[in-house]
Amino acid sequence: MKRNYNSAKDTPRGLCVEVRNGDFNKAMRLFKKKVQEAGIIQEMRARQEYVKPSELRKKAKAAGRARWLKKQAKMDIFGDNLHSGKKGKR
């Protein structure tokens, strides 16, 4: 159902998803995806309590290190598979 909003006062605020053909489950999946992309839940959790800037830096550095280690592990796995064959005599 499409609505025509003539004035800025009538425009919907926030995220909205249209339910088509009574398919609520699909609309819910789309809504969850939009919420995830917008980072609403992460922001809400961050605002629940005050976190010192030093703790924020510490968490960010730990997350970056975890990403780097994960990338290195992934490269090692794929690197070993590519070069694991024995070199033949020529």
Protein Blocks (a to p, Z undefined) as FASTA:
>chain_A
ZZddfbfklpcehjddddeehiaklmmmmmmmmmmmnommmmmmmmmpccdfklmmmmmm
mmmmmmmmmmmmmmmmmmmmmmmpccddZZ
